[in-house]
Amino acid sequence: MRERDDGVRLDAARLGTALGERATLVQFSSAFCAPCRATRRILGEVARMVPGVVHVEIDAEARLGLVRALDILKTPTVLVLDADGRIVRRAAGQPRTADVIAALGEAV
C-alpha cells in the first residue's frame, strides 16, 4: 500500500456515509470487476474483526467526480482513512488481508 496522500481528507458528505469511529476502508469498485468481489469480502471481514472500523464501497462509474478528484485509475482501489478522514494508505488491486491490517495500524 502506498504512503499517505498529504492534505487529502474525505468526510461523510463526500463519501455518502458516516466514517468509522477509528478508521474507514474505502473501496472503489466497478460492476464487472472480479477482484472487486474478493476485495469486498476481505475488507468486510477486516471491518468486522476490528472495532470502530467500517467498510464503504463506492461504485466508481457512478461517482466519476470523486474518482477523478482522488486520481483513482483502476478498480479495485482501496483507501484507508483515519478517524478524521485523512488518507493514510492507498492501494490498487486486490489487497491481502495482512496488508489491510497493517495499514489499519497506521490509521488507529
ABEGO torsion letter per residue (X at the ends): XBBBBBGBBBBAAAAGBBBBAABBBBBBBBAABAAAAAAAAAAAAAAAABBGBBBBBBBAAABAAAAAAAGBABOBBBBBBBAAGBBABBBBEBBBAAAAAAAAAAAX
